[in-house]
Amino acid sequence: MKRPSKRIGINLGGGYVAGINAVIAGTVLAGQELGWEVMGVRDGFDGLLFPERYPEGGLVQLTPQLLENLSGSARPILGNATRTDPFRIRQVNAENMVEELDCSSDLIAKVNVEKLDAVISVVGPQALSILFRLHRHGLKTVCVPTSVENDVAVTQLSFGFNSALSFAVDMLDRVRQAGQTARKIGVVEVLGEHAGWLALQAAVAVCADAVLIPEIRYDLQKVAANLRERLQTGRASGLVVVAEGARPRDGQQTGAGAATPDSLKASLSPGATGEGGSHVIESSGRTAQSVALRLQRLTDRATYPLALGPLVKGGAPTAVDRQLGLAYGAAAVRALHENQTGVMVAFQPPDLRFVPLADAINKVRTVPADSVFVQTARSLGIALGD
């Protein structure tokens, strides 16, 4: 049997997004056309660093036959690793104390032992920096951007965003219907800690009454005034979309007295938010709750908060994401075929380009003030709180 000309790996370093198997399929099919062998690395880099954890091995051979029966909504066959950083691996030492070790050299060595010529990593914005450092240590890598918040720099469309947007729009339509029946104002929080693309585009799609995003500090007095004006025309309800990272103007509070951080609670977990109360670990829903409470007081109309949170990451992928995933996977293989490493595949319409990882790390793709979606929202009378 003829030995493959190259042996490459693929792993998933970001959180789960709908249709992630499409990227894997694009990689495998494009690799097959070149006569390459594609190996899947389980749970990020854990399959290489800790193969003993996997009875069937830390690597799995990926073939078109393995993928052909997988539906677009099937779970990822490799598993994701959202927090594994090879430069900071937590282990228990001989004194039964937790310590962080730099295992990057071990990882590079195991890549060589497994005879992987390169690794394609499907990652979000935080993990890009890790891959950049690994590349500088000798790892040949190509990255595929994935983000339901669409906040990866230098690419117009990250994998998974379109599916999350479609789900958010469907949920907002349901919230509006419920609000009309109950004669209440729905305040819906969606993902978007640093960038408001998901909140803004979903709000425009459903013609919401207001949308609050991280890029524009809001004044709830103005949002309330807009809502009161609309409600006075006889409308039964309202709909406000907020990104989880939206913040009020300086000096304003979003709730009945801003929550004061509890240093003891915040120290209990590395995932602590710094907030007291029910949001000390998981911040999802905090913004919707505080905005809804104050709007209820300002409008004298009942409100109900709802946080979509990670729900938008699940479900079946849209046709756009299926196509994009296949294209991203195939393009990553093409980059390696052209001897390009240390790059990220970026969708810059109408092309997929290869940009250096240095251009994509430590940056966030935020909504510009002159964005067409901002202009559209203002034209539709959607309040942005400014």
C-alpha positions as CSV (number, residue, x, y, z in Angstrom):
1,M,0.0,0.0,0.0
2,K,1.4,3.4,-1.0
3,R,2.3,5.5,2.0
4,P,0.5,8.9,2.2
5,S,2.7,11.8,1.1
6,K,1.7,13.7,4.2
7,R,0.1,13.0,7.6
8,I,-1.7,15.9,9.2
9,G,-3.8,16.3,12.3
10,I,-6.9,18.3,13.1
11,N,-8.2,19.4,16.5
12,L,-11.0,21.5,17.9
13,G,-9.8,24.2,20.4
14,G,-12.9,26.4,20.7
15,G,-16.3,25.8,22.3
16,Y,-18.9,23.8,20.5
17,V,-20.7,25.4,17.6
18,A,-23.3,23.9,15.3
19,G,-22.0,21.9,12.3
20,I,-18.3,21.7,13.4
21,N,-18.1,18.3,11.6
22,A,-18.4,20.2,8.3
23,V,-14.9,21.7,8.9
24,I,-13.6,18.2,9.6
25,A,-15.2,16.8,6.5
26,G,-13.8,19.6,4.3
27,T,-10.3,18.8,5.7
28,V,-10.6,15.1,5.2
29,L,-12.0,15.3,1.7
30,A,-9.5,17.8,0.5
31,G,-6.7,15.7,2.1
32,Q,-7.9,12.6,0.3
33,E,-7.7,14.4,-3.0
34,L,-4.0,15.0,-2.3
35,G,-3.4,11.5,-1.0
36,W,-2.9,12.7,2.6
37,E,-3.7,10.9,5.8
38,V,-5.8,13.0,8.3
39,M,-5.7,12.2,12.0
40,G,-8.1,13.7,14.5
41,V,-6.7,14.7,17.8
42,R,-9.1,14.2,20.7
43,D,-10.1,17.1,23.0
44,G,-7.9,19.8,21.6
45,F,-4.3,18.7,22.3
46,D,-5.2,16.3,25.1
47,G,-5.1,13.4,22.7
48,L,-1.4,14.0,22.2
49,L,-0.5,15.1,25.7
50,F,-2.5,12.5,27.6
51,P,-3.1,9.5,25.3
52,E,-3.5,7.2,28.3
53,R,-6.9,8.9,29.0
54,Y,-8.4,7.4,25.8
55,P,-8.9,3.6,25.6
56,E,-9.1,3.8,21.8
57,G,-6.1,6.1,21.5
58,G,-5.7,9.9,21.6
59,L,-5.7,10.0,17.8
60,V,-8.3,8.7,15.4
61,Q,-7.9,8.1,11.7
62,L,-10.4,10.2,9.8
63,T,-11.7,8.9,6.5
64,P,-14.5,9.9,4.1
65,Q,-16.2,6.6,5.0
66,L,-16.2,7.6,8.7
67,L,-17.8,11.0,8.0
68,E,-20.3,10.1,5.3
69,N,-23.0,9.0,7.8
70,L,-22.6,12.0,10.1
71,S,-25.4,14.5,9.9
72,G,-24.8,18.2,10.1
73,S,-26.2,18.3,13.6
74,A,-24.2,15.4,15.0
75,R,-21.9,15.9,18.0
76,P,-18.2,16.6,17.2
77,I,-16.5,13.3,16.7
78,L,-13.2,14.6,18.2
79,G,-14.4,16.5,21.3
80,N,-13.5,20.1,22.2
81,A,-11.0,21.6,24.6
82,T,-11.9,25.1,25.5
83,R,-9.5,25.7,28.4
84,T,-6.5,23.5,27.7
85,D,-3.3,25.6,27.3
86,P,-0.2,23.5,26.7
87,F,1.8,26.3,28.2
88,R,-0.2,26.1,31.5
89,I,-1.2,22.5,32.2
90,R,-2.5,22.0,35.7
91,Q,-1.1,18.9,37.5
92,V,-0.9,17.7,41.0
93,N,2.7,17.4,42.3
94,A,4.3,15.1,44.8
95,E,3.2,17.4,47.6
96,N,-0.4,17.1,46.5
97,M,-0.4,20.7,45.4
98,V,-1.8,22.0,42.1
99,E,0.9,23.5,39.9
100,E,1.0,24.8,36.3
101,L,3.6,23.3,33.9
102,D,4.8,24.3,30.5
103,C,4.2,21.2,28.4
104,S,4.6,22.9,25.0
105,S,7.9,21.1,24.3
106,D,6.3,17.8,25.2
107,L,3.5,18.6,22.8
108,I,5.9,19.4,19.9
109,A,7.8,16.2,20.6
110,K,4.7,14.1,20.5
111,V,3.6,15.7,17.2
112,N,7.0,14.5,15.9
113,V,6.6,11.0,17.4
114,E,3.2,10.7,15.7
115,K,4.8,11.8,12.4
116,L,2.3,14.7,12.0
117,D,3.6,17.1,9.3
118,A,1.2,19.8,10.5
119,V,-1.9,20.4,12.6
120,I,-5.1,22.2,11.5
121,S,-6.8,23.8,14.6
122,V,-10.4,25.0,14.6
123,V,-10.2,27.7,17.3
124,G,-11.8,30.8,18.7
125,P,-10.0,34.2,19.3
126,Q,-8.5,33.3,22.7
127,A,-6.9,30.1,21.4
128,L,-5.3,31.8,18.4
129,S,-2.6,33.3,20.7
130,I,-1.8,29.8,21.9
131,L,-1.4,28.5,18.4
132,F,0.8,31.5,17.5
133,R,3.1,30.7,20.4
134,L,3.2,27.0,19.5
135,H,4.1,27.9,15.9
136,R,7.0,30.0,17.2
137,H,8.1,26.9,19.1
138,G,8.1,24.9,15.8
139,L,4.6,23.6,15.3
140,K,3.4,23.8,11.7
141,T,-0.2,24.9,11.9
142,V,-3.1,26.5,10.1
143,C,-6.1,27.8,12.0
144,V,-9.7,28.0,11.1
145,P,-11.7,30.7,13.0
146,T,-14.8,29.7,14.8
147,S,-16.9,32.1,16.9
148,V,-20.7,32.5,17.4
149,E,-20.0,36.1,18.3
150,N,-18.2,36.7,15.0
151,D,-15.4,38.6,16.9
152,V,-12.3,37.0,15.3
153,A,-10.2,39.7,13.7
154,V,-9.4,40.0,10.0
155,T,-12.2,37.6,8.9
156,Q,-15.7,38.8,7.9
157,L,-17.4,35.6,8.9
158,S,-16.3,33.1,11.5
159,F,-17.7,29.6,11.3
160,G,-20.7,29.1,13.5
161,F,-22.0,32.7,13.6
162,N,-24.6,32.3,10.9
163,S,-26.2,29.3,12.7
164,A,-26.2,31.1,16.0
165,L,-27.7,34.2,14.4
166,S,-30.5,32.1,12.8
167,F,-31.3,30.5,16.1
168,A,-31.3,33.8,17.9
169,V,-33.7,35.3,15.4
170,D,-36.1,32.4,15.8
171,M,-36.0,32.7,19.6
172,L,-36.6,36.5,19.4
173,D,-39.7,35.9,17.2
174,R,-41.0,33.6,19.9
175,V,-40.3,36.1,22.7
176,R,-42.1,38.8,20.8
177,Q,-45.2,36.5,20.4
178,A,-45.1,35.7,24.1
179,G,-44.7,39.4,25.0
180,Q,-47.7,40.4,22.8
181,T,-49.8,37.9,24.6
182,A,-48.7,38.9,28.1
183,R,-48.5,42.6,27.2
184,K,-44.9,42.8,28.5
185,I,-41.5,44.0,27.3
186,G,-39.1,41.2,26.6
187,V,-35.4,41.8,27.3
188,V,-33.3,39.1,25.7
189,E,-29.6,38.7,26.3
190,V,-27.4,37.1,23.7
191,L,-23.7,36.3,23.6
192,G,-21.3,39.1,22.9
193,E,-18.9,40.1,25.6
194,H,-16.8,42.4,23.5
195,A,-18.6,42.6,20.2
196,G,-22.2,43.2,19.4
197,W,-22.6,41.5,16.0
198,L,-25.0,38.8,17.2
199,A,-27.2,41.2,19.1
200,L,-27.2,43.9,16.4
201,Q,-27.9,41.7,13.4
202,A,-30.6,39.6,15.3
203,A,-32.3,42.9,16.4
204,V,-32.3,44.2,12.9
205,A,-33.7,41.0,11.5
206,V,-36.7,41.1,13.9
207,C,-37.1,44.9,14.0
208,A,-36.6,45.0,17.7
209,D,-37.4,48.2,19.6
210,A,-33.9,48.6,21.0
211,V,-30.5,46.9,20.9
212,L,-27.7,47.4,23.4
213,I,-24.1,46.5,22.3
214,P,-20.7,46.7,23.9
215,E,-19.5,49.3,21.3
216,I,-22.1,51.9,22.3
217,R,-22.5,52.9,25.9
218,Y,-26.2,53.2,26.5
219,D,-28.5,55.6,28.4
220,L,-31.6,53.6,29.5
221,Q,-33.5,56.9,30.0
222,K,-33.4,57.3,26.2
223,V,-34.3,53.6,25.6
224,A,-37.2,54.0,27.9
225,A,-38.4,57.1,26.2
226,N,-38.4,55.4,22.9
227,L,-40.4,52.4,24.3
228,R,-42.9,54.7,26.0
229,E,-43.5,56.5,22.7
230,R,-44.1,53.3,20.9
231,L,-46.4,51.8,23.6
232,Q,-48.5,55.0,23.6
233,T,-49.5,54.3,20.0
234,G,-51.4,51.2,21.2
235,R,-48.7,48.6,20.9
236,A,-49.1,45.7,23.4
237,S,-45.5,44.9,24.0
238,G,-41.8,45.7,23.3
239,L,-38.6,43.8,22.5
240,V,-35.1,44.8,23.6
241,V,-32.0,42.8,22.6
242,V,-28.9,43.2,24.7
243,A,-25.4,41.8,24.2
244,E,-24.0,40.4,27.5
245,G,-21.1,42.9,27.3
246,A,-23.3,46.0,26.9
247,R,-22.6,48.6,29.5
248,P,-24.3,51.9,30.6
249,R,-22.8,55.3,30.3
250,D,-20.4,56.3,33.1
251,G,-22.1,57.1,36.3
252,Q,-25.3,55.1,35.5
253,Q,-26.4,51.9,37.2
254,T,-28.2,49.1,35.3
255,G,-29.9,47.7,38.3
256,A,-31.3,48.6,41.7
257,G,-27.8,49.5,43.0
258,A,-25.0,47.9,41.1
259,A,-23.9,44.6,42.6
260,T,-20.8,45.0,44.6
261,P,-18.1,42.4,44.1
262,D,-17.7,39.8,46.8
263,S,-13.9,39.2,47.0
264,L,-14.4,35.9,48.9
265,K,-16.8,34.4,46.3
266,A,-14.8,35.8,43.5
267,S,-11.7,33.9,44.8
268,L,-13.4,30.6,44.9
269,S,-13.1,29.8,41.2
270,P,-10.9,30.8,38.3
271,G,-14.1,31.3,36.4
272,A,-15.4,33.8,38.8
273,T,-16.9,37.0,37.3
274,G,-16.2,39.3,40.2
275,E,-19.9,39.8,40.7
276,G,-21.8,39.0,43.8
277,G,-25.1,37.1,44.0
278,S,-26.2,34.5,41.6
279,H,-23.7,35.6,38.9
280,V,-20.5,35.1,40.8
281,I,-19.5,32.2,38.5
282,E,-21.7,32.4,35.5
283,S,-22.5,35.8,34.2
284,S,-25.1,34.8,31.7
285,G,-28.3,36.7,32.3
286,R,-26.9,39.4,34.5
287,T,-27.2,42.2,31.9
288,A,-30.8,41.2,30.8
289,Q,-31.9,41.1,34.4
290,S,-30.5,44.5,35.4
291,V,-31.7,46.2,32.2
292,A,-35.2,44.6,32.5
293,L,-35.5,45.8,36.1
294,R,-34.7,49.4,35.4
295,L,-36.8,49.6,32.2
296,Q,-39.8,48.3,34.2
297,R,-39.4,51.2,36.5
298,L,-38.8,53.7,33.8
299,T,-41.7,52.6,31.6
300,D,-44.2,51.5,34.2
301,R,-44.7,48.4,32.1
302,A,-43.9,44.8,33.1
303,T,-40.8,43.3,31.7
304,Y,-39.4,39.8,31.6
305,P,-35.7,39.0,31.1
306,L,-34.4,36.0,29.2
307,A,-30.8,34.9,28.4
308,L,-30.2,32.7,25.4
309,G,-26.6,32.1,26.5
310,P,-24.9,29.0,25.0
311,L,-28.2,27.7,23.7
312,V,-27.4,29.5,20.4
313,K,-24.4,27.2,19.9
314,G,-26.5,24.0,19.5
315,G,-28.8,22.7,16.9
316,A,-28.5,22.1,13.2
317,P,-26.2,24.3,11.2
318,T,-27.5,26.6,8.5
319,A,-26.7,26.0,4.8
320,V,-24.3,29.0,5.0
321,D,-22.3,27.4,7.8
322,R,-22.3,24.0,6.1
323,Q,-20.8,25.5,3.0
324,L,-18.4,27.7,5.0
325,G,-17.2,24.8,7.1
326,L,-16.4,22.7,4.1
327,A,-14.7,25.7,2.5
328,Y,-12.6,26.5,5.6
329,G,-11.5,22.9,6.0
330,A,-10.5,22.6,2.3
331,A,-8.7,25.9,2.4
332,A,-6.7,24.9,5.4
333,V,-5.4,21.9,3.5
334,R,-4.7,24.1,0.5
335,A,-2.6,26.4,2.7
336,L,-0.5,23.4,3.9
337,H,-0.2,22.2,0.3
338,E,1.2,25.6,-0.6
339,N,3.7,25.3,2.3
340,Q,2.0,28.1,4.3
341,T,2.0,27.7,8.1
342,G,1.4,30.0,11.0
343,V,-1.6,31.4,9.2
344,M,-5.3,31.6,9.7
345,V,-7.9,31.1,6.9
346,A,-9.8,34.3,6.7
347,F,-13.1,34.9,4.7
348,Q,-12.6,38.2,3.0
349,P,-15.4,38.3,0.5
350,P,-15.3,37.0,-2.2
351,D,-12.1,35.1,-1.3
352,L,-10.7,32.9,1.4
353,R,-7.3,34.2,2.2
354,F,-4.4,33.2,4.4
355,V,-3.3,35.8,6.9
356,P,-0.5,35.5,9.4
357,L,-1.6,34.6,12.9
358,A,0.2,37.7,14.2
359,D,-2.4,39.8,12.4
360,A,-5.3,38.0,14.1
361,I,-4.2,37.6,17.7
362,N,-4.9,40.0,20.6
363,K,-7.6,41.7,18.6
364,V,-11.4,41.7,18.6
365,R,-13.5,42.4,15.6
366,T,-16.0,44.9,16.9
367,V,-18.9,46.7,15.3
368,P,-17.7,50.0,13.8
369,A,-19.8,53.2,14.4
370,D,-20.5,53.4,10.6
371,S,-21.4,49.8,10.2
372,V,-24.2,49.2,7.7
373,F,-26.1,47.3,10.4
374,V,-25.8,50.3,12.8
375,Q,-27.1,52.6,10.0
376,T,-29.9,50.1,9.2
377,A,-30.9,49.9,12.8
378,R,-31.1,53.7,13.1
379,S,-33.1,53.9,9.9
380,L,-35.6,51.4,11.2
381,G,-36.0,53.4,14.4
382,I,-34.3,50.8,16.6
383,A,-32.9,52.6,19.7
384,L,-29.2,52.0,20.4
385,G,-29.3,53.9,23.7
386,D,-27.0,56.7,22.6
